[in-house]
């Protein structure tokens, strides 16, 4: 089973790519892709920041 990140060599540097379509590894969660989990985390971070900036 492959991981969630792919390393690509670009000249002397490494570039890392998230493999959004990779399923989670736990058998009961394989129907969820890592990209969905990342989106959930982003929305949880973004929402409190928006509330803080508007004062509500």
N, C-alpha and C positions, 0 to 999 in steps of 0.2 A: 504494500500500500504506500502510495506516495504521500508527501507532506503537503502543507498548506502554502508553502513559499517556494518559488523557483528562483535560483540564483543564475544570473546571466552575466558573463564576462563581457565588458565593454572597454576595450583597450586595456589599461592597467587597473581599471576599477571594476567593482562588482555592482550590479544592479539587481534589485530584488523585486519580484512580482508576486502578488497574492493571487492564488488560484481560487477564485471566488466560487467556482462550481464544485469544488471538492466537498464531499459529505463529511459530517462529523463522524468520529470513529466509534463512539459508543453505539452498540447494536440497536438500542431503542431510539437513537437520534439520527440514524443514517439518512432519514428523509429530509433532514435540514442541511442546507449547504452553508459553508463557512461565510459566504458572502451575505447571507441573510442575518447571521449572527453579528457581523460587522455593521450592517445597516441598523440593527436594533441598538447596538452600542452607540453609534453616531447620533441616533435620534434621542437617546437618553442624555447624551452630553449636550446636544444642541438646544434642547428644550429649556434646561435651567439657565443657560447662557442668554437665551432670548428673554426670559422672564426678568433676569437681572438687569438687562440693558433697558427694558421698558419700565421697570419699577413696579411691575404687577406680579 
